[in-house]
Every structure is written in C-alpha cells, then in structure tokens.
Amino acid sequence: MRIHVGTRKSRLALAQTQLAIESLKKFLPNLETQIVSISTKGDQDFQTPLYQMPTTGVFIKEIEQALIDHTIDLAVHSLKDVSSISDDRLMLLPFTVFEDKRDALISKDHQSLTELKKGARIATSSIRRMACIHQVRPDIEFVSIRGNIDTRLEKFKKMDLDGIVLAMAGLKRLSKDDLVDEILDPSILVPACGQGTLAVQIRKEDRDLYAGLPKRTISQREVEIEREFLSLCNTGCHDPIGCMIQFDNDHILAYACLGTSMEDISVIREVLPMEKESQTASILYERLQEKKR
C-alpha cells in the first residue's frame, strides 16, 4: 500500500512524522510512504500569540483539507493541536506514538523556576503556561515568541531572556533534551491535553486499510481521558486549559487546569481509583467548576 503522508514543514514535524511512519510499518510492513509538507496558518504567522488567533486548529486545518481533497492519504499531527471536534469525514486512528507529556524550562543561568531572579523574563506564547506559572511566580514577565523549536531557542538567546518553556517531547525528539534545566512538575504546570502524543488521522472511508493496527493501550486510555476533558471544557487555545493522566497500578493520577485568563485559572491534582476511569474527565471538570465557585 502506497500513501501520501501530510505534515507541517518544521524539522520537528518531519521528525515526528518519520517516527509515526516507522511505527506504522511495524504493523503494516508493506506500507510505502511519501511525505508531503504543508504550510499551515500557524506556520505562516509567527507574530500573533496563539491565544490571540481568531480560530482553533491553526496548525492542522490546511492538512485536514488536503486529506479531505485526497491530496494526501494520512496526516500526522501533534495531538495537542487537534480540536476535540473534527470534520465528520475524518477520524483519528487509535494507534498513536507517545513521549514525555511534561513541559520543560531552559534558563540562561541554568536555574530552576523557583531560582529565577525576581521579575525574570520567560519566553512562551502559551496562555496555559503563562497562567500556571503566574500562580506560583506572579513576578515573572512573559515574552511571546513564536516559531519552531530551533527558531524559538535562537530568539531566546538573541533577546537575552532568562528562560524559555517548551514541551519536553519536542526537545527529546530533536535530541535537545540535554538543554533542559528543569522538567516542570505537572502539579505546577499542567501539560496540554494530549501533549507528547502524535495523532494519526485518516479519512473514515479508509479505516479498513488500517485494521491491522493495535487497539487501545494504557497510554491510549490515558489520552482518551485527556481528550474527553478537553471536550467537556468546550474551549480552545484562547483559554488556559490542560490535563495530564497517568495510570499508576490501581490508581489514576490526574492533573488538570482551567481558566479564562492568565490571572484566572484553577489547578487541581487528584488521585482516583481505577474503577473511576470512565468518570475521570467529568470528575475533574466538576471539581474545577466547584473551585471556581
């Protein structure tokens, strides 16, 4: 089977797509692929902070349209960029590729978040990262920088900022995790829903072609809860929202945050029994709503 695989143009997106293809071939050994790089709205606008962009899906809409138009046959996205509501003609395969879900701090003087000087300037354009950090370090100033990881790291150095926050998964996939000074605890900085996970998207009409792929793993079940929480919140990149789920033997470790601005956010950590798996997302959402009241 020969297919065209759509992805963004960045070095990270191409590396992630190659990872997804290699994993797919373990179950579909006759698969032949050609990568098609597509520029998205989020790639074209490096100036506007994500939370100020007018729509959701700024990193995937053009790729999804190419899938609908049969220009490509399969798409690889970062799952955190994929809305909880998608086009009825498309679907995500249960098969995914996973990596570290947490966020990481790289600092100029190799310090942790608590060690940064008063009034330190940190680079991020994520309202979620800003809001969570603001809860523990309200003195920190945030500087919005956009672009791929290499571009952001270069801007961080040129602008002489005190720190930059990036996803640990992207740094690992580009072999840049040696730059990390602190992996931020999810009880302080809650990761985005689905962070670290690669989403493989196809047209529903082609689902039988991928029948040989594995079904739900433990990691998949964790991500399903994170995605369900995102759906319950019914919001996008304009609001600070995050959820991280970890199955730990007979318990579920759950971290979640929800708010409306950098100053208005609630963060919770819950430990739930495994029998609550199907209810975890709604429990987290309800407890956050209670906390807001």
Beta strands, then each sheet from edge to edge (+ up, - down):
strand 1: 2-7
strand 2: 32-37
strand 3: 74-78
strand 4: 90-92
strand 5: 103-107
strand 6: 121-123
strand 7: 141-143
strand 8: 163-167
strand 9: 182-183
strand 10: 198-203
strand 11: 241-248
strand 12: 251-259
strand 13: 265-273
sheet 1: 2+ 1+ 3+ 10- 4+
sheet 2: 7+ 6+ 8+ 5- 9+
sheet 3: 11+ 12- 13+
end
